[in-house]
Amino acid sequence: MLNSGKPAETLEVRPLARDRTRGIIRLGPITVPCALGRSGVIARKKEGDGATPLGCFELLHVFYRPDRGRPPKTVLPVEPITSDAGWCDDPGHRLYNRPVTLPFAASHEKMWRDDRLYDVVVVLDCNMYPAVRGRGSAIFFHIARESYTPTEGCVAVSPAHMRLLLERAAPGSCMTIRR
C-alpha cells in the first residue's frame, strides 16, 4: 500500500554477524535481505574505502531507468535517469557528491549503467548538506546483483524488494544503518 499521509518510517539496516557485506532491512513488518559495502559498515566513511557508512540518512530522491520499467510507486520525488546523467565523485571538484551532466571532465559515476544496479536508485542524504570533501559520494540505495555481492558502499536489494519498500516510504523516511 502506498504511504500517503502516514508518518515517515525508518528502514533499519543491520549487517549479518557471519558476513558483514550482507544484511537485512526492516521496515515495519517487512524484512528483506540486502548487500552492503565490501568493507562492511564503518563510522568514519572515506571516499573509495568500499564501506557502508554508519548513520541515519533521509531518502531524498528516486531515479529510475524508463527503458527498463515503470517508475516505482512511491510518494517520494521520482525522476527518470537520462543517458547523460552522472554523479561527481571527485573530492577536489566543486560539484563533489552532486549530480552532473555527462560528458564531465572530473571523476564521476555513470548513472545510466549497462547492468541493472541503477534501474531504481534512491539518493540518500549521506554527506550531502554540505558535502565534505573525501567523506564519501554516491552513497545510494539501489538494486543488488543477483548474488548479493558487496557494493562499493551502498545498500542494495532485489528489484521486487526495492519497489515494496518504496511503496511504504514517505517524505522524511530515513535509512538507519547500524553495526
Backbone as CSV, one residue per row, in Angstrom:
resi,resn,N_x,N_y,N_z,CA_x,CA_y,CA_z,C_x,C_y,C_z
1,MET,0.851,-1.175,0.000,0.000,0.000,0.000,0.897,1.239,0.000
2,LEU,0.552,2.189,-0.840,1.310,3.436,-0.958,1.132,4.273,0.305
3,ASN,2.246,4.758,0.833,2.218,5.571,2.054,1.774,6.982,1.685
4,SER,0.582,7.337,2.079,0.102,8.696,1.806,-0.469,9.277,3.089
5,GLY,0.275,10.206,3.659,-0.190,10.868,4.857,0.216,10.212,6.156
6,LYS,0.781,8.991,6.100,1.246,8.349,7.319,2.600,8.933,7.706
7,PRO,2.961,8.852,8.979,4.276,9.347,9.394,5.390,8.572,8.696
8,ALA,6.508,9.236,8.503,7.662,8.612,7.862,8.145,7.441,8.705
9,GLU,8.531,6.374,8.037,9.046,5.193,8.717,10.550,5.092,8.502
10,THR,11.197,4.312,9.355,12.633,4.115,9.263,12.937,2.750,8.677
11,LEU,13.816,2.731,7.687,14.339,1.483,7.148,15.567,1.145,7.989
12,GLU,15.481,0.110,8.775,16.546,-0.283,9.703,17.441,-1.311,9.018
13,VAL,18.729,-0.971,8.858,19.695,-1.847,8.189,20.669,-2.390,9.228
14,ARG,20.841,-3.713,9.238,21.812,-4.358,10.134,22.602,-5.398,9.356
15,PRO,23.929,-5.377,9.508,24.737,-6.410,8.857,24.541,-7.764,9.542
16,LEU,24.788,-8.838,8.802,24.749,-10.176,9.375,26.032,-10.422,10.158
17,ALA,25.950,-11.160,11.245,27.132,-11.448,12.062,28.144,-12.296,11.297
18,ARG,27.677,-13.190,10.450,28.571,-14.117,9.752,29.150,-13.558,8.461
19,ASP,28.577,-12.466,7.948,29.071,-11.860,6.706,28.718,-10.376,6.739
20,ARG,29.686,-9.520,7.056,29.443,-8.085,7.229,29.126,-7.364,5.922
21,THR,29.235,-8.045,4.763,28.897,-7.422,3.484,27.450,-7.697,3.089
22,ARG,26.749,-8.415,3.931,25.326,-8.685,3.718,24.572,-8.311,4.974
23,GLY,23.289,-7.993,4.777,22.499,-7.613,5.929,21.028,-7.827,5.699
24,ILE,20.251,-7.242,6.591,18.792,-7.240,6.455,18.301,-5.812,6.618
25,ILE,17.177,-5.541,5.965,16.474,-4.271,6.124,15.105,-4.590,6.702
26,ARG,14.749,-3.853,7.755,13.416,-3.978,8.336,12.684,-2.661,8.164
27,LEU,11.454,-2.762,7.721,10.575,-1.603,7.598,9.193,-2.066,8.041
28,GLY,8.822,-1.721,9.268,7.560,-2.216,9.809,7.587,-3.731,9.828
29,PRO,6.569,-4.380,9.246,6.518,-5.842,9.264,7.380,-6.502,8.176
30,ILE,8.017,-5.708,7.345,8.799,-6.239,6.211,10.261,-6.418,6.619
31,THR,10.825,-7.581,6.318,12.252,-7.848,6.498,12.758,-8.479,5.217
32,VAL,13.790,-7.857,4.618,14.349,-8.354,3.363,15.881,-8.368,3.440
33,PRO,16.528,-9.230,2.640,17.993,-9.239,2.615,18.538,-8.057,1.818
34,CYS,19.787,-7.681,2.126,20.435,-6.606,1.379,21.935,-6.874,1.263
35,ALA,22.552,-6.233,0.296,24.000,-6.231,0.134,24.531,-4.936,0.719
36,LEU,25.720,-5.006,1.316,26.383,-3.837,1.893,27.761,-3.687,1.262
37,GLY,28.492,-2.675,1.685,29.802,-2.394,1.133,30.808,-3.510,1.353
38,ARG,31.773,-3.629,0.450,32.792,-4.681,0.519,33.636,-4.593,1.786
39,SER,33.669,-3.427,2.424,34.417,-3.247,3.673,33.514,-3.238,4.899
40,GLY,32.263,-3.644,4.745,31.329,-3.661,5.867,30.808,-2.279,6.201
41,VAL,30.381,-2.086,7.438,29.814,-0.821,7.916,30.847,-0.145,8.818
42,ILE,31.107,1.146,8.578,32.068,1.895,9.401,31.490,3.250,9.790
43,ALA,32.066,3.812,10.855,31.599,5.106,11.364,32.214,6.276,10.598
44,ARG,33.472,6.170,10.172,34.161,7.285,9.507,34.386,6.966,8.043
45,LYS,33.380,7.239,7.229,33.411,6.972,5.791,34.458,7.836,5.106
46,LYS,35.200,7.220,4.155,36.164,7.951,3.328,35.953,7.546,1.877
47,GLU,36.150,8.478,0.990,35.995,8.224,-0.446,36.829,7.017,-0.866
48,GLY,36.181,6.065,-1.521,36.873,4.918,-2.088,37.158,3.781,-1.133
49,ASP,36.703,3.851,0.133,37.025,2.792,1.096,36.144,1.554,0.956
50,GLY,35.085,1.628,0.151,34.216,0.471,-0.060,33.334,0.128,1.128
51,ALA,33.214,1.044,2.069,32.422,0.795,3.277,31.064,1.493,3.202
52,THR,30.088,0.874,3.833,28.773,1.483,4.002,28.826,2.324,5.268
53,PRO,28.396,3.595,5.200,28.501,4.459,6.383,27.446,4.155,7.442
54,LEU,27.882,4.212,8.680,27.015,4.093,9.839,26.232,5.402,9.971
55,GLY,24.950,5.337,10.279,24.200,6.565,10.499,22.765,6.493,10.035
56,CYS,22.104,7.633,10.103,20.711,7.764,9.680,20.664,8.741,8.518
57,PHE,20.135,8.288,7.381,20.153,9.075,6.153,18.749,9.132,5.538
58,GLU,18.276,10.332,5.318,16.958,10.507,4.716,16.950,10.023,3.270
59,LEU,15.840,9.428,2.842,15.642,9.051,1.449,15.174,10.308,0.722
60,LEU,16.029,10.855,-0.142,15.752,12.161,-0.737,15.011,12.113,-2.059
61,HIS,15.466,11.246,-2.958,15.007,11.321,-4.342,15.175,9.957,-4.988
62,VAL,14.252,9.582,-5.863,14.305,8.301,-6.557,14.533,8.551,-8.044
63,PHE,15.508,7.842,-8.600,15.732,7.824,-10.046,15.414,6.427,-10.562
64,TYR,14.957,6.326,-11.808,14.686,5.015,-12.398,14.999,5.050,-13.891
65,ARG,15.276,3.871,-14.457,15.560,3.734,-15.887,14.232,3.539,-16.612
66,PRO,13.755,4.523,-17.369,12.453,4.404,-18.016,12.417,3.337,-19.108
67,ASP,13.568,2.978,-19.657,13.601,1.944,-20.695,13.582,0.537,-20.102
68,ARG,13.655,0.437,-18.779,13.697,-0.876,-18.129,12.552,-1.091,-17.149
69,GLY,11.556,-0.258,-17.187,10.411,-0.459,-16.309,9.725,0.836,-15.945
70,ARG,8.566,0.665,-15.350,7.776,1.813,-14.918,8.377,2.441,-13.676
71,PRO,8.028,3.688,-13.422,8.520,4.301,-12.185,7.950,3.566,-10.972
72,PRO,8.725,3.498,-9.900,8.201,2.840,-8.700,7.052,3.642,-8.103
73,LYS,6.125,2.931,-7.463,5.029,3.589,-6.759,5.561,4.085,-5.422
74,THR,5.622,5.387,-5.275,6.114,5.986,-4.046,5.663,7.436,-3.993
75,VAL,5.591,8.006,-2.813,5.271,9.424,-2.685,6.545,10.271,-2.642
76,LEU,7.710,9.612,-2.683,8.972,10.350,-2.768,9.114,10.962,-4.158
77,PRO,9.904,12.008,-4.309,10.136,12.568,-5.645,10.797,11.523,-6.554
78,VAL,10.275,11.379,-7.778,10.767,10.374,-8.735,11.098,11.065,-10.047
79,GLU,12.205,10.657,-10.644,12.650,11.257,-11.908,13.341,10.190,-12.764
80,PRO,13.089,10.191,-14.075,13.791,9.234,-14.928,15.271,9.582,-15.061
81,ILE,16.105,8.539,-15.126,17.525,8.727,-15.412,17.659,8.921,-16.916
82,THR,18.525,9.833,-17.318,18.815,10.034,-18.737,20.212,9.499,-19.038
83,SER,20.492,9.267,-20.297,21.772,8.671,-20.686,22.963,9.580,-20.397
84,ASP,22.715,10.857,-20.147,23.823,11.774,-19.840,23.916,12.102,-18.345
85,ALA,23.288,11.291,-17.510,23.299,11.527,-16.065,24.548,10.937,-15.432
86,GLY,25.169,11.720,-14.555,26.335,11.259,-13.817,26.287,11.772,-12.393
87,TRP,27.284,11.353,-11.586,27.383,11.785,-10.199,28.858,12.024,-9.912
88,CYS,29.224,13.220,-9.513,30.622,13.587,-9.294,31.168,12.913,-8.040
89,ASP,32.292,12.178,-8.203,32.944,11.551,-7.054,34.382,12.054,-6.867
90,ASP,34.664,13.214,-7.434,35.991,13.836,-7.317,35.990,14.782,-6.124
91,PRO,36.679,14.401,-5.008,36.654,15.246,-3.807,37.179,16.656,-4.021
92,GLY,37.982,16.869,-5.061,38.530,18.197,-5.309,37.650,19.087,-6.168
93,HIS,36.550,18.556,-6.671,35.678,19.332,-7.559,34.572,20.017,-6.766
94,ARG,34.167,21.192,-7.208,33.112,21.946,-6.508,31.759,21.227,-6.536
95,LEU,31.555,20.301,-7.469,30.298,19.549,-7.547,30.412,18.162,-6.914
96,TYR,31.400,17.988,-6.030,31.585,16.705,-5.347,30.282,16.249,-4.690
97,ASN,29.952,14.995,-4.914,28.751,14.341,-4.379,27.461,15.034,-4.815
98,ARG,27.438,15.422,-6.072,26.254,16.050,-6.674,26.012,15.443,-8.052
99,PRO,24.770,15.504,-8.533,24.513,15.046,-9.902,25.178,15.977,-10.906
100,VAL,25.644,15.399,-12.005,26.272,16.166,-13.076,25.764,15.649,-14.411
101,THR,25.982,16.458,-15.435,25.623,16.070,-16.794,26.886,15.627,-17.529
102,LEU,26.804,14.486,-18.185,27.928,13.949,-18.953,27.885,14.476,-20.379
103,PRO,29.031,14.652,-21.028,30.359,14.355,-20.520,30.762,15.334,-19.427
104,PHE,31.612,14.831,-18.522,32.062,15.590,-17.358,33.533,15.251,-17.154
105,ALA,34.382,16.257,-17.118,35.833,16.035,-17.111,36.342,15.423,-15.806
106,ALA,35.775,15.787,-14.676,36.248,15.269,-13.383,35.748,13.836,-13.188
107,SER,36.309,13.145,-12.204,35.912,11.773,-11.899,34.418,11.738,-11.539
108,HIS,33.745,10.734,-12.069,32.301,10.654,-11.864,31.826,9.211,-12.021
109,GLU,30.616,8.990,-11.601,29.948,7.720,-11.795,28.857,7.924,-12.834
110,LYS,28.718,6.956,-13.739,27.629,6.993,-14.719,26.366,6.455,-14.061
111,MET,25.278,7.198,-14.180,24.012,6.748,-13.614,23.271,5.807,-14.575
112,TRP,23.500,5.977,-15.878,22.882,5.135,-16.908,23.829,3.957,-17.116
113,ARG,23.622,2.889,-16.349,24.558,1.765,-16.316,24.134,0.657,-17.261
114,ASP,25.121,-0.134,-17.683,24.830,-1.293,-18.518,24.198,-2.412,-17.699
115,ASP,24.603,-2.540,-16.422,23.965,-3.541,-15.564,22.652,-2.960,-15.030
116,ARG,21.987,-3.656,-14.157,20.669,-3.216,-13.672,20.720,-2.519,-12.322
117,LEU,21.918,-2.272,-11.788,22.041,-1.766,-10.422,21.328,-0.443,-10.189
118,TYR,21.293,0.413,-11.191,20.632,1.706,-11.029,19.313,1.768,-11.802
119,ASP,18.692,0.628,-12.061,17.357,0.661,-12.685,16.388,1.413,-11.780
120,VAL,16.566,1.270,-10.466,15.891,2.104,-9.465,16.972,2.437,-8.437
121,VAL,17.189,3.718,-8.188,18.231,4.151,-7.263,17.705,5.319,-6.437
122,VAL,17.928,5.237,-5.125,17.456,6.262,-4.195,18.674,7.013,-3.655
123,VAL,18.638,8.327,-3.774,19.697,9.165,-3.234,19.473,9.284,-1.727
124,LEU,20.512,8.935,-0.967,20.462,9.066,0.490,21.161,10.357,0.902
125,ASP,20.689,10.952,1.963,21.286,12.184,2.490,22.565,11.837,3.262
126,CYS,23.536,11.335,2.526,24.819,10.964,3.116,25.890,11.901,2.553
127,ASN,26.450,12.711,3.405,27.471,13.695,3.022,26.960,14.644,1.933
128,MET,25.739,15.094,2.096,25.131,15.947,1.069,25.097,17.426,1.452
129,TYR,24.700,17.759,2.654,24.435,19.159,3.014,25.157,19.548,4.296
130,PRO,26.397,19.979,4.209,27.197,20.178,3.000,27.983,18.907,2.674
131,ALA,28.447,18.819,1.438,29.319,17.720,1.039,30.730,18.030,1.528
132,VAL,31.252,17.201,2.411,32.603,17.363,2.941,33.546,16.548,2.062
133,ARG,34.530,17.211,1.494,35.448,16.554,0.561,36.096,15.330,1.190
134,GLY,36.019,14.232,0.446,36.653,12.993,0.870,35.863,12.141,1.831
135,ARG,34.651,12.574,2.234,33.838,11.829,3.194,32.844,10.876,2.533
136,GLY,32.992,10.669,1.226,32.149,9.704,0.527,31.146,10.363,-0.392
137,SER,30.940,9.716,-1.523,29.983,10.229,-2.508,29.198,9.066,-3.105
138,ALA,28.077,9.413,-3.702,27.230,8.436,-4.389,26.870,7.262,-3.467
139,ILE,26.496,7.564,-2.240,26.017,6.525,-1.321,24.514,6.424,-1.557
140,PHE,24.148,5.365,-2.252,22.779,5.182,-2.711,22.156,3.921,-2.111
141,PHE,20.853,3.842,-2.247,20.056,2.643,-2.004,19.647,2.192,-3.401
142,HIS,20.130,1.051,-3.854,19.901,0.655,-5.249,19.644,-0.838,-5.381
143,ILE,19.572,-1.308,-6.609,19.291,-2.711,-6.909,20.557,-3.546,-6.689
144,ALA,20.400,-4.711,-6.077,21.521,-5.614,-5.814,21.792,-6.505,-7.026
145,ARG,23.040,-6.963,-7.108,23.359,-8.021,-8.064,22.600,-9.264,-7.614
146,GLU,22.316,-10.176,-8.556,21.527,-11.366,-8.204,22.149,-12.161,-7.073
147,SER,23.466,-12.185,-6.978,24.160,-12.952,-5.944,24.384,-12.146,-4.662
148,TYR,23.894,-10.925,-4.621,24.065,-10.036,-3.463,25.539,-9.833,-3.112
149,THR,26.394,-9.766,-4.139,27.800,-9.477,-3.878,27.908,-8.060,-3.322
150,PRO,29.024,-7.763,-2.622,29.155,-6.462,-1.960,29.094,-5.281,-2.926
151,THR,28.666,-4.152,-2.384,28.608,-2.894,-3.125,29.905,-2.115,-2.865
152,GLU,29.989,-0.925,-3.428,31.138,-0.040,-3.171,30.900,0.851,-1.953
153,GLY,29.806,0.594,-1.224,29.484,1.375,-0.031,27.997,1.663,0.099
154,CYS,27.240,1.241,-0.879,25.793,1.468,-0.886,25.056,0.334,-0.181
155,VAL,23.734,0.454,-0.112,22.841,-0.600,0.357,22.014,-1.018,-0.848
156,ALA,21.904,-2.331,-1.088,21.234,-2.802,-2.302,20.300,-3.974,-2.005
157,VAL,19.163,-3.986,-2.697,18.148,-5.037,-2.543,17.662,-5.490,-3.917
158,SER,16.852,-6.544,-3.936,16.280,-7.036,-5.191,15.306,-6.003,-5.758
159,PRO,15.040,-6.069,-7.061,14.066,-5.124,-7.644,12.690,-5.193,-6.974
160,ALA,12.208,-6.398,-6.693,10.885,-6.535,-6.063,10.886,-5.935,-4.664
161,HIS,11.956,-6.167,-3.909,12.026,-5.618,-2.555,12.164,-4.092,-2.573
162,MET,12.895,-3.575,-3.547,13.009,-2.116,-3.675,11.627,-1.504,-3.860
163,ARG,10.850,-2.044,-4.766,9.518,-1.495,-5.032,8.607,-1.636,-3.810
164,LEU,8.706,-2.754,-3.115,7.908,-2.970,-1.906,8.254,-1.928,-0.831
165,LEU,9.536,-1.697,-0.607,9.960,-0.730,0.407,9.598,0.699,0.017
166,LEU,9.756,1.040,-1.256,9.439,2.405,-1.691,7.954,2.721,-1.585
167,GLU,7.094,1.710,-1.706,5.655,1.945,-1.535,5.337,2.429,-0.126
168,ARG,6.134,2.025,0.844,5.897,2.398,2.248,6.650,3.655,2.654
169,ALA,7.621,4.067,1.860,8.434,5.237,2.198,7.620,6.515,2.037
170,ALA,7.978,7.511,2.827,7.309,8.807,2.771,8.365,9.892,2.884
171,PRO,8.018,11.116,2.499,8.973,12.196,2.748,9.379,12.190,4.221
172,GLY,10.665,12.258,4.459,11.181,12.188,5.823,11.601,10.791,6.240
173,SER,11.279,9.775,5.427,11.728,8.415,5.747,13.245,8.372,5.729
174,CYS,13.799,7.638,6.682,15.255,7.527,6.809,15.686,6.074,6.735
175,MET,16.921,5.891,6.320,17.573,4.590,6.388,18.591,4.697,7.517
176,THR,18.389,3.910,8.558,19.313,3.866,9.684,20.191,2.638,9.534
177,ILE,21.492,2.887,9.367,22.455,1.803,9.168,23.203,1.610,10.486
178,ARG,23.118,0.407,11.028,23.727,0.073,12.317,24.842,-0.951,12.122
179,ARG,25.596,-1.194,13.168,26.626,-2.265,13.113,26.161,-3.518,13.788
